[in-house]
Amino acid sequence: MKAADFLDMVQAALGKPSRELTEPYGPLDEELDSIRERAAAATERLQRERCELWEQLSGTATKRGWNVCRAAGVEEGLAYICNVASSAEFPRVVRSDQDVFDEMPVDAALGAQGVQTAVMSQSGGSTREELKSAAAMAGVGITGVDYAVAETGSVVLLPRAGVARLVSLAPPSHIAIVRPQELVATLDDLFLLRRLAYYEGDKNMGSYLNFITGPSRTADIEQKIVIGVHGPKEVHLVMLDEERAG
Amino acid sequence: MAEVKTREFIPASRRAVDNPQLQAALKRAGGGFDSARLDAIEELGEERWQELRERARQIKEHTLENLDYYLEMLYNRVTANGGQVHFAADAQEANEIISDLALSRGAKTVTKSKSMVSEEMGLNHSLESMGIRSVETDLGEYIIQLADETPFHIVGPAIHKTKEDVSEVFAEKIDRPGLVEIEDLAEAARETLRDDLLQADMGISGANFLVAETGTLGIVTNEGNGRFCTSSPRIHVALTGMEKVVPSLEDLAVFLRLLPRAATGQRLTSYVSMVSGPRAPTEEDGPEEFHLVIVNNGRSRLLQDEKLRGALSCIRCGACLNICPVYRKVGGHAYGWVYPGPIGAVIDPVLVGLDEAKDLPFASSLCGACREVCPVKINLPHMLLTLRSRLMEGDEESRGKATFMDSTMGHGYRMLMSAPKIMSLARRVGRMTQMAVARKGWIRKLPLPPFDRWTRSRDMKAIPKESFREIWDRELSKEGTPRSREGPKGGRS
């Protein structure tokens, strides 16, 4: 059915004389300046409450099934990651290409343990098929995060160049590294910030956004919860405390 | 379109009630989901929960009243994001759109994550008939597909099956014999489906929410198969009913708090995936093509019906199934079509035709529990009554078959209740005749038709030796107060 015909049919079913709204919807009429103001206020609040939120995230994430590592610094974080990788089902690691790895030199640390790390990035000259099979063969996937939501114990990833979707999905173990500046308090904060980014970025949402809240799970047989059906069985949240959090 | 068996509701219900294994599964299912739901709400706080429900109801009401406007906005945004939007008038057209997409792109294997609309369409059978392999990847749906059944519950399609049943299905259909534990069954599904999840040419998903403002769809899942279906194949096709739209991205914060709590008692599901279009050329993975198929399939009849339009607010959490005393006895298959439980009893008759599903609006005790638990405050009991009254007032053809009995009983009741003398006479006659059937103050079985139907599934209190009215009169005359014909305060007690 043609789009126009379908929309006319819906309008007719509603008995509306025109396509216009019957009453305005506040949130959609909001000016960009107002979204900016709200986002700025939220950012300021998040800055202020960072310590409490950092603690909250640690609690909610644990409840949602993350193994939480409170790393006092880069060294502690790296040690934890090496430990997870060396005890993984397959000692092969893939990671995304994000700025957190400039701070956290995981490749070198893992290499010293004899564990090889593949970077899921086309910039290295690999084809998409090669990258896909690297992700499929890996035992551990390591990513940074774009946001961490204290309310729900979730991390949010925005796939883009360098941030492949399969890194946090295909390997049986996923390690997410989160820094205090990625914290938001609630789902409302997150959607407000994404909405602002949409309008400031020339109406570009990016192709995909993923909330990850603990390991993959199912209760489809006799309602018994089983961890790790198609996605990662084991998820680790490395919270890089450092002095910024304190 | 999926086979319609709604005419079979009564015999199918009877079979379900007589099936002890099914009854055990239903007992486990209803209780489990519902207590998890209550825990999750308690943690959030009752007041906050009620605020969210009301907000959700308002958003849905506004969106449905302006669905043409928001669908157009969605269409424009998805197109601008590089996706293609297809509109399907009915199940057949939707099936054709998807088969055409698969065939024209040379897709041989399709992986599917959960979509109730695809159940309406009978999509798997349609694809198979075109020579395209269609693999359900949600564990429950996978079991159902292997067993060649239909979903038993909106959220847990296979909750009627025991692990022994699943073990048998896996042994027979995928050559994985001897699996006993649920963990091993889940692992077998993980291993068996992994290659398809990675290698399929096309992934088909449903959508829980469509954000008109940004052209984004939200998919709420737990297993990870949904992420694979929307990430790994080169083509992603999302399939959705036209009612799933919300206006703003920020509205999602409301619905993402309601849906998981109402459905499984989770604070948030393991995954929420939001798709806004195909991958950018610079991305390492993700589909090259993104298609959104928006399906009517009878929904416009609900939309134009002001008394039933609210049923389109449904976010498919299944809470009304879990609480419903009828669903908890007869289960999901008895309803005979895709949507069971109270929500199914309202929307199935409109989607498949009221004449086809006359018994469904009566599959409710009108206890109101479904309305209480509904996260978007759909007034299901009222809608069931609306459908019942339409069945009664309809032409000879579509009128309910109990019309004569119902109206006779109705008239009789009205007469008795408004004429105290006849009531008192009837009481005395009743007291005498009930001696044959009353035991210890209860009538458990009336022997004669048509009255035996009343006691087939309920017990009735026997008429007491003395009525309230008689006690009242006696006690008052004892105290020497003048005997009042009208009772206290002049009311007709």
Contacts between the chains, C-beta under 8 A, distances in Angstrom:
chain1	res1	chain2	res2	distance
A	1	B	87	4.7
A	1	B	88	6.5
A	1	B	89	4.8
A	1	B	93	6.5
A	2	B	87	7.3
A	3	B	75	5.7
A	3	B	85	6.7
A	3	B	87	5.7
A	5	B	87	7.8
A	6	B	71	7.6
A	6	B	87	3.8
A	6	B	89	7.3
A	6	B	294	7.5
A	6	B	296	7.2
A	7	B	68	5.3
A	7	B	71	5.9
A	7	B	72	5.3
A	7	B	75	7.5
A	8	B	68	7.8
A	9	B	89	7.8
A	9	B	296	7.4
A	9	B	300	6.2
A	10	B	67	5.4
A	10	B	68	4.3
A	10	B	71	6.1
A	10	B	242	7.0
A	10	B	300	6.5
A	10	B	303	6.9
A	11	B	68	3.9
A	12	B	304	8.0
A	13	B	300	4.2
A	13	B	301	7.8
A	13	B	303	4.5
A	13	B	304	4.0
A	14	B	65	6.8
A	14	B	66	7.8
A	14	B	67	6.6
A	14	B	68	6.3
A	14	B	303	6.3
A	14	B	304	6.9
A	15	B	304	7.0
A	16	B	66	7.9
A	16	B	68	6.5
A	19	B	68	5.7
A	19	B	69	5.7
A	19	B	72	6.5
A	20	B	69	6.8
A	21	B	66	5.2
A	21	B	69	5.5
A	22	B	65	5.6
A	22	B	66	5.9
A	23	B	62	7.2
A	25	B	62	6.1
A	25	B	66	8.0
A	25	B	247	5.2
A	25	B	248	7.5
A	27	B	247	6.7
A	27	B	248	4.2
A	27	B	250	5.8
A	27	B	251	7.2
A	28	B	213	6.2
A	28	B	247	5.5
A	28	B	248	5.7
A	60	B	267	7.8
A	63	B	267	7.9
A	64	B	267	7.1
A	64	B	268	7.4
A	120	B	284	5.5
A	121	B	284	6.6
A	122	B	282	7.6
A	122	B	284	5.7
A	128	B	284	6.4
A	128	B	285	6.5
A	131	B	284	5.4
A	131	B	285	7.0
A	132	B	198	6.8
A	132	B	232	7.3
A	132	B	285	6.5
A	136	B	194	7.9
A	136	B	198	5.6
A	152	B	267	6.0
A	152	B	268	4.3
A	153	B	267	7.6
A	153	B	268	7.6
A	154	B	268	6.0
A	154	B	272	8.0
A	159	B	231	8.0
A	159	B	279	7.7
A	159	B	283	6.3
A	159	B	285	7.6
A	159	B	286	6.2
A	160	B	280	6.8
A	160	B	282	7.3
A	160	B	283	6.2
A	161	B	280	7.1
A	161	B	282	3.7
A	161	B	283	5.9
A	161	B	284	7.4
A	162	B	284	7.5
A	163	B	284	8.0
A	164	B	283	7.4
A	164	B	284	3.8
A	164	B	285	4.9
A	165	B	227	7.1
A	165	B	231	4.0
A	165	B	232	7.9
A	165	B	284	8.0
A	165	B	285	5.1
A	165	B	286	5.8
A	166	B	231	6.5
A	166	B	232	7.0
A	166	B	285	5.5
A	169	B	224	6.2
A	169	B	227	5.2
A	169	B	228	6.7
A	169	B	231	6.7
A	170	B	198	7.4
A	186	B	253	7.2
A	187	B	252	7.4
A	187	B	253	4.0
A	187	B	256	5.8
A	187	B	257	6.8
A	188	B	250	6.9
A	188	B	253	4.6
A	190	B	253	7.7
A	191	B	249	5.1
A	191	B	250	4.7
A	191	B	252	5.7
A	191	B	253	5.2
A	192	B	250	6.2
A	194	B	249	6.3
A	195	B	213	7.7
A	195	B	214	7.6
A	195	B	248	7.5
A	195	B	249	4.7
A	195	B	250	6.1
A	198	B	214	5.5
A	198	B	249	7.1
A	203	B	77	8.0
A	203	B	80	7.0
A	203	B	214	7.7
A	204	B	81	8.0
A	205	B	81	6.8
A	205	B	214	5.0
A	205	B	215	7.4
A	205	B	216	5.8
A	205	B	274	8.0
A	205	B	276	4.0
A	205	B	277	7.6
A	206	B	276	6.5
A	206	B	280	7.7
A	207	B	81	8.0
A	207	B	275	7.2
A	207	B	276	5.9
A	207	B	277	5.2
A	207	B	278	6.3
A	207	B	279	5.0
A	207	B	280	5.9
A	207	B	283	6.7
A	207	B	286	5.7
A	207	B	290	7.9
A	208	B	230	7.5
A	208	B	231	7.5
A	208	B	273	7.0
A	208	B	274	6.8
A	208	B	275	5.9
A	208	B	276	7.0
A	208	B	279	7.6
A	208	B	286	6.2
A	209	B	216	7.9
A	209	B	273	7.4
A	209	B	274	4.2
A	209	B	276	7.6
A	210	B	227	6.9
A	210	B	271	6.6
A	210	B	272	7.4
A	210	B	273	5.4
A	210	B	274	7.4
A	211	B	268	6.9
A	211	B	271	6.4
A	211	B	272	4.0
A	211	B	273	7.6
A	212	B	270	7.1
A	212	B	271	6.3
A	213	B	267	7.9
A	213	B	268	4.7
A	213	B	269	6.8
A	213	B	270	5.5
A	213	B	271	7.2
A	213	B	272	7.8
A	214	B	270	5.5
A	215	B	270	6.7
A	216	B	222	7.0
A	216	B	223	5.6
A	216	B	224	4.1
A	216	B	270	5.7
A	216	B	271	7.8
A	217	B	222	5.2
A	217	B	223	7.1
A	217	B	270	5.6
A	218	B	139	4.8
A	218	B	140	7.7
A	218	B	186	6.0
A	218	B	222	6.2
A	218	B	223	5.0
A	219	B	156	7.0
A	219	B	222	8.0
A	219	B	264	7.0
A	220	B	138	7.2
A	220	B	139	4.1
A	220	B	140	3.6
A	220	B	143	7.1
A	220	B	156	5.9
A	220	B	157	7.3
A	220	B	158	5.6
A	220	B	159	7.5
A	221	B	139	7.1
A	221	B	140	7.9
A	221	B	143	7.5
A	221	B	158	6.9
A	221	B	161	7.1
A	221	B	163	5.6
A	221	B	166	5.5
A	221	B	182	4.8
A	221	B	185	6.0
A	221	B	186	7.1
A	222	B	25	7.9
A	222	B	28	6.9
A	222	B	159	7.5
A	222	B	162	6.4
A	222	B	163	5.8
A	222	B	182	6.4
A	223	B	28	6.4
A	223	B	29	6.3
A	223	B	32	4.7
A	223	B	33	7.4
A	223	B	156	6.7
A	223	B	159	6.3
A	224	B	182	5.0
A	226	B	182	5.8
A	226	B	183	5.4
A	226	B	186	4.4
A	228	B	186	7.7
A	228	B	190	7.3
A	229	B	139	5.7
A	229	B	186	5.0
A	229	B	189	6.5
A	229	B	190	5.6
A	229	B	223	4.5
A	229	B	224	6.7
A	229	B	225	7.6
A	230	B	137	6.9
A	230	B	189	8.0
A	230	B	190	5.9
A	230	B	193	6.9
A	230	B	194	7.7
A	230	B	197	6.6
A	230	B	223	4.8
A	230	B	224	3.8
A	230	B	225	4.4
A	230	B	227	7.9
A	230	B	228	6.3
A	231	B	223	6.7
A	231	B	224	2.5
A	231	B	227	6.4
A	231	B	270	7.0
A	231	B	271	7.2
A	232	B	224	7.4
